[in-house]
Structures are given as structure tokens and as C-alpha cells.
Amino acid sequence: MQIEVKIPSVGESVQEAVIAEWYKKDGDAVKKDEPLFVIETDKVTLEVEAEADGALRIKVAEGETVSIGQVVAVIDTEGAEAGAEKAGAKEGQSPAPGKEKATEKEKEAPPEKEKTSAGEGTEREEKEPGPKAAAAPSEEAVDRLLSPAVRRLLQEHDLDPEEISGTGPGGRITKGDVLLHLEGAEPGGEGKKPARGAEDEPSDEEGGVRRKKMSPLRQRIAVRLLEAKQNTAMLTTFNEIDMSRAMEIRSQYKAPFEKRHGIALGFMSFFIRASVEALKEFPAVNAYIEGQEIVYHDYCNIGIAVGSERGLVVPVIRNAQNKSFAELEQAIVDFVGKIKKNRLELADLEEGTFTVTNGGVFGSLLSTPILNTPQSAILGMHKIEKRPVAVEDEVVVRPMMYVALSYDHRIIDGREAVTFLRRIKEFVENPERMMLEI
């Protein structure tokens, strides 16, 4: 029995995705619920898991663009049974009747060579489910392994796939392999790739240039940032916060807070709660422009900017005004866990009304955050650094943090922006004004 592995739907607005990475190779044994590959859209990355035990047969190579619902692999459940049979034989179990002679012959026979779609000889691995050695694939079989884009390139340049080394799953030829082959072809156009040697490596004097296609997520980030710069009247105001009291409270109640709620108390929840209180006072900061109208929100959906290997994502804590410090911290931890495991859903990124970003975790002392459109404002946190400051006419050393508020000047006046940021400063410097549940 064969089970189709399809590209799942991640939202109505997403129609295609890129297979960013295969965790398994063609022919590998897989277990149910084991991650098979990662897809990347212009909004999220997501792991796709196996629906059953079996042998994986990959149909689409890594790096290819696929549509939602497209079959990219199949799982041969009979392959799992064959694999279990072999495992039993290795543990000393008696083979099935009629298979003893074949097993002895296989032991005596030298390992056979089979040709991959790239035409290179590879030693047959024991994990192949079939009892017989595979013969070199026919031209028709090789053609079936090629993606439409690869076949088109081969036809346009009259190339023989047997002469191209494949780097895709199971030795399949990717579009990049064909392009590299063409770049290394001789002037006569015979299409033969010269052997890779030391002379092909760029020297230290020459340096090197590499080109890599932008991922859908990175392309989306680029478009959104450009839109924010071109379509808003963005301005930034700055202030600094004395973190002494917040650090003191965090240190004092960190252990009982974690004991009661099962989660650590961080500074992000202080700033989220301070933002919520300030947003209640200044509703324009929690609104956005739509056409000729201003859309106000009676709730606070706070986006938390999180950097990942694949790019910046902003999951949203919905109705943050109703959440305790513990619930806010738990939501942040859950989002970080989803991002690390590529489990973030499109619904996690939607309907934000205000964003908080913390460049301080990377060591940033001061920066100008860019709006997360269509939102009208974003708060930037930064590194806590001890600095000399004047307190009651005396110079003392305090842990200080620069904060920045970028805002759309079309909807938020300078007075509102400056006062809003000052309110956040007041709340964080005096956390008792906020309800801290221990």
C-alpha cells in the first residue's frame, strides 16, 4: 500500500511553497509522525510528518516550488514490512520458507553496483527493501525521476542526463546541477563538465562570488519592509529606562514565580504589560489607516518579533490585555518552541495591532525599528547597560536601556508618540503600578 505525502494547506492566501529541506533520502525507512521535510512559504516554515511507517519514495527534489495539495512523495507501507523482515533475520530469526537459499546466495555474492539517475556507480545498501539487486535504470526510468524544469533544460541544450552528476535526494538531478554543468561546458558546446580540481577553486587573490535565490520568507520580508518605508510617514522617538526596579523585582520573585507558574519571569512581559496600559491611554497607537478611515481596536494583539535561521517572524499574542505575566511568558515560550520546531502556523501571525521587538538579545544598544504594516507603531527594546546617570543631583551607576518607538506620523502625532513612550518608561521603572501576579 502506498500513502501519498501532500503539501498541506497553511492558509487561504498561500498557494505555493518551496521544499526547503528533506530530512530523509529516497528509499529511507520512516516512522509515523517522524518529520520528513520542511516547506517554506512567504509567511511561515512548516515541517511535514509521515502519516505511517514505511519506505519513502521522493518525487520532488529539494529546492523545488510546489503547489498546495501537490504529491511530493509516497510512503510504501510494504517497505516497512520488508524492513522488519530483514531486521528479524539479522537478529537470528529463521527466514521465511523458500528464502533460505536466496539468503545464502546473497551472502556469497559480492555487493552489486547500481547506477543512480546521475549515472554514477554506488554500492547497494542493505536498507533497500527489495530482495533482488536493482539493475541500471532505463532511459524512461531516468526521465521519470527528472522534474519538468530539468527535462526542459536538458532538451533545450541537448544534454545527456547520464553525463550530469546529481546532488538531489537519491542522486537526482536538480535544476542547479544542470546550470552548473552548462557553466562548466566547453566552448564547443559538447556539454561535458571538466573534472573538479585544485585549479577550479578560487584563489585567495581572486576571492569568490556566490548567488543564492531568496527564500519565499525572505522575499516577503523584503517586500513588507519596503512597503513600510514607501507607504508610511515613519518617524522614531527615543527614551531611556532605568531597569533597576524591574531587575530587583525580577530577582526577588523569580524563584516563587517559577515555582507557582512553572515558567521563568523575563523582562518581555514587563514591556508587554506596560505597552498594553499605554495603548489604553493612546488608542491611536493601537490603530491603523485603511483607505480614508482609521480602524481602532478595543483589544491589544501584541506581536513579538522573533529572529530565526530562516528570517524574522512576528507571532501574535491575542488579547494581551487579559493575560497575566505568567500567561504572557508562557505564550512567548510556546511561540519560540514552535519556531524552533517549524510548527508555526499562519494563524499565529495574523491580526496583530502593535509589535514589540528586542534587539538587546543580540547586543544592540540602539536602533530604529521599522513598522510592521499595517500597524502604526512598533516598540524597540535594547541592551541593558550600566551607565552613569544623574539621580537627585548625584551621579550614580544604573542599569539603563534605550527604547525606541517608530510610528506612522499620518495617524500618530509627535506629542502622542513621545507621551506614549514616556508612559512605558514610567510603568517599567515602577512595576508596582502594573498588576504583577506571583
N, C-alpha and C positions, 0 to 999 in steps of 0.2 A: 504494500500500500504506500502511496506517495501523498504527502501533505504539502500543499503549496505554501510558500512563505511570501506574503504580500507586503507592500508598503502601506503602513496604517495611515488612517486619516488623522491629522493633528489640528484640524480646524478648517472651516469653510473657505477661508481666504488663502489657504495653502494648497496649490495644485500639483507641485512637483518638489522633489528633494534630490539631494546628492548622497550617494553611498560614500560616506566619509572614510569608513574603515571596516574591513572584515576581520573579526576576531578568529575566525576559523578558515581553514583551507578547503578546497574542493575535495570531497571524499572523507573528510574528518568525521569521526563519530561525535554526536552531540547528545546532550541530555535535555529533558524537558525543563523549561524555564531558564536554560542557560543562554546568556547573551550571544547573539550571532554576529550582529553588525550594528554600526551607528549610522543613522541618517541625519543629514543636516539640511534644514530649510533656512529661509531668510529670517526666521524668528527663533527657532529652537533647535536643539540637537536632541535626539532620542534614540535609545537602544531598542533593538527588536530582539525578542527572545524566541527560543524554539518552543513549538507547541507540543512536541512529542520527542521521544528518543528515536534515534536513527542515524543514518549516514547522510551527510549534507551534500547536495549537488548544486553548485553555484551556477546561475545563469547570467548574471550581470556582474561585471568587474567593478572593483573599487574605483571610485572617481567618476563613475558614470551618472548622468542625470536620469532620474526615473520619475514616473507619474504616480500619483496616489492610486493604490489598488493594483499596481503592476506586480506580477510574479517575478521575483528576483532569485528565487532558489526553491528547491523542493527537498523535503526530508523523506528519505526512503526508510520506512519503519522496518522493512525486511532486513535492511542492512544492520540494524541493531541486533536482530536475532542472530544473524551470521556472526557478528562481532562477539556475542555472548557465547556462541558455539566454540569459536576459536579460543576465547578466554578459558572455557571449560577444558578444552584439550590441553592447553598449556599447563593447567593445574593438575593434570594427571587423570582426568576423567576419560572414560572409554569413548572413543569416537562412535558415531552412528554406524550401523551395519552397512557394509558396502563401501565405506570410505577409508578403511584401514590401509589398503594397497595404495590408494591415491595419496594418502598422507606420507607413506614411506617413500614413494617416488618423489614427492615434493621436497622431502628432506635431503634425498640424494642428489637431486638436480641442482646445478649451480643457479644463483639468482639471475633471473632473466632481465633483459633490458627492454624498456618500452619507450616509445617516443611520445613526448608531450606535443601540444599544439605548436610549440616553438621549434620542434624538430630536434631537440637535444635528447640524448640518451640519459635516462635516470633509472637508478636501481629500484626495482619493485619493492614497495614497502609491505610489511606484514599486515598492516591495517586495512588493506583492500578487502572488501567483503567477498569478492568472487573467488572460487577455488582455483580457477584457471588463470594462467598468465595472460595479460592483455596484449594483443598484437598492436603493431603500429597503426594509428588511426588512418582511415581513408581520407581522401580529399574532401569528401562530402561531410565526414565527421568533423574534420578540422573547420570547415566552413560554418558548421552549426555553432561552434564554440566562439566565433567571432561576432562582435557587436555590429550593428548596421553601420555605424560610423567607421569602424575599422575596415569592414568589407568595402565600403565606398572608397576609402583612401587607397586600398590595395588595387582596386580596379582602375582608379584614376591614374595611378603611377605604374601600372602593370608590374606589380611586385608579387613575389612568391612568398607566402607566409612561412614556408619551411626555412627561409633564409633569415628570418627575424626572430631574435630572442625575446620571449615573452616574460614580463615581470609581474603580470597579474596573478590572481589566485589560480593554483594548479598549472602555472606556466602559461596562462592565456596571454594573448597579445592584446595590449591596450592601444588606444589612440596615440598615447605618448611614445610607446615603443616604435610605432610606425614613423612618427615625426622624427624621432632620434635617428632612426635608420636612414631616413631621407637626408638628414643633415650630414650624416657621415658617408653618403653615397659618393662615388667617384664622378668626375665631370662627365664621363661618357654616359652616365645615367643607367649603369647596369644594376644599381641598387644594392651592391654588396657593401656591407659595413666593415670598415677596416678593423683589425684586431685592436683592442684597447691596450695601450702600452703606456710606458712612462712618458713618452713624448706627447701623449694626448692630454696629460694633466697640466692645468695652468701653472705656470711658474710663479714664484713669489713676486717677480718683477711685473709680470703681466696682470696678476690678480684674476678675478673671475666675475662673471655676471650670471645670476640665476633668475629665471622667471617662473612665477607660480601663480596660477589662477586664483583670484579671490574667492573665498568660500561664500555661499549664499548669505550666511550670517554677517560676514564682514562687509559684503556689498550692501546689505540692508542698513548696517550701522553707518556706512559712508553716506548713503542717501539721506538718512534721518538727520545726521549732523549737519549736512549741507543745507537741508531744508530749514533747520533751526536758525542757521546763520542768515539765510536769504529771506525767510518769510516772517521773521520776528524782529522787533526793535529791542534786541537783547542788551542789557546793562547789568553790571555787577557791583554790589556794595559789600564792604568788608567790616569785620569787627574782630575782637579777640575775647576769649573767655578764660577766666581763672578757674581751672579744674580742681582746685584744692578741695572744696567741699564735696564735690561729686566723687572724687577719689577716696576721700575719707569715709563717706557713707558706703561706697562700694567695698572698701576694705573691711569696714566694721560689720557689715551684714552679709558679706559674700558667703560665708560658711552656712549660716542658718537659712539663707535664701536657697542655696543649692540643696540643702538637706530637705527643705519643705517642698520645693518645686522640682527637684531633680534636674536642674539646669543652672549653668553659671550665669552670674549677673554681669553684663557688659555695659559699655558706655552707649552703644547704639540705642538701647531702649530709653535712656535718658533724653537723647536728642529727638527720638520719635515722639515721646510724650510731650516734650517742650514744643515741638512743631505742631502737634495737634492742638495744644492750648492756644498757641499763637494764631493758628488758622481759624479758630473760632472767633477770634477778635478781628481778624482781617480776611473776610471771605473772598475778596478779590484775588488773593494769592492762591486760593484753592479753586479758582475758576479758570475758564479758557474762552477764547473767542471762536465763534462758529459763524462765519458769514458776517452779517451785520448785528449779531446778537452776542451777549455774554452769557455763558452757561455756568450757573453757580451750583455748587454741590453742598448738600446738607450732611454729608458724610466725609470722612477722611480716608481715602485709599492711598496708603503711603508706599511708594516704590522704593526698593532698596537696591542700589546699583552694586552688582557683584561681578568682579572680573574672573573670567575663566580662561582656559587654554584656547578656546575657540573664539573668544570675544566677550564683550561686555553685555550682560543681560540684566534686566530690571524686573525681578518678580515683585508682585504687589501684595502687601498686607491689607486685606479688605477690612473696612470698619475699624480702623486702628483706634478710633475714639472710644470704643467699647472694650478694649483689651487691656489687661493688666501688664505690669512689667514682665511677669513670668510668661504670659501668653505671647508677648512681643518677641522675647528672646527665643521662645520655642519655635515661633514662626520663622525666624531668621535661620536657626539651626536646620530646620526642615528644608528650607529652600537651598541652603548650601549643600546639604546632603543630596538633594535631587540633582543639582547642577553637577556635582562630582560623579554621580552615577548616570548622568544623561537621562534623567527621568522627568525633567522639567516639561510641563505641558503648556500649550498655548494659552489656556485659561489662566495660568499663573501670572501671565504677563499683561493681562488686559485690565482696562478701566482704572488705571492709576490717576490720581488727581494732584499729587505732589511727590517729589523724589528727594531722597537723602543719599548722598554718596560720600564715602570715606576714603579719601586719598591718603590719609595718615597711615593706614596699614602698610602702604608701600614706601613710607618715609617722606611723603610730600609735605612741605612746610606751608606752601600757599599756592593756590591755583584758581582758575576761573572756570567753573563747571559750565557745560553747555546744556541748554534746555532740552528736556525730554518731551518733545512736542507730541500732542497739542497742549501739554501742561504749560502753565505760565511762570513757574518758578522751580528752582532746584537749590537745595542747601548742600554746601560742600564742607565736610569736616576735614581736619588736617592733623598733622603730627603734634603730639603733646611734647612740649619742650620747655625746660626750665629757663626762665629769663628774669632779669632784674626789672621790677616794676615798682611804681610809687604807690604805697598804701598808707593813707593818713600821714602824708608828708615824710614818710620814711621809705627808703629803698630796700625792698626785700626780694628774695628769690621765690618765684611761684611757678607751678606747672601751668603753662599757658598754651592755648590752642587758637590759631587763627581760623575764623569761619568766613565763608563767602556765600552770598545769596545772589544768584543770577536770576533775572526776572524779565518778563516781557513788558517794556515800558508803555506799550499801547493800552494795557489794561491796568497796570500797577504803577502808581505814581512813586516818585522818589521818596516822599515823606512816608508812605505806607511801607515801602521796602526797608527803609532804614529803621523804622519803628518795629517792624516785624522781627528783624534780626536782633534788635535790642531786647525784645521780649524773650527770644530764645536764650540770649545771654543771661537774662535775669533768672529764668527758670532753671538753667543748668547750674548757675552759680549758687542758687538757693533751692536745691531739690525738694526741700520740705514743702514748698508751695505746690508741688505735684503729689498725687496720691501714690506713695510707694508701698506696695503690698508685700509684706515679709511674712 
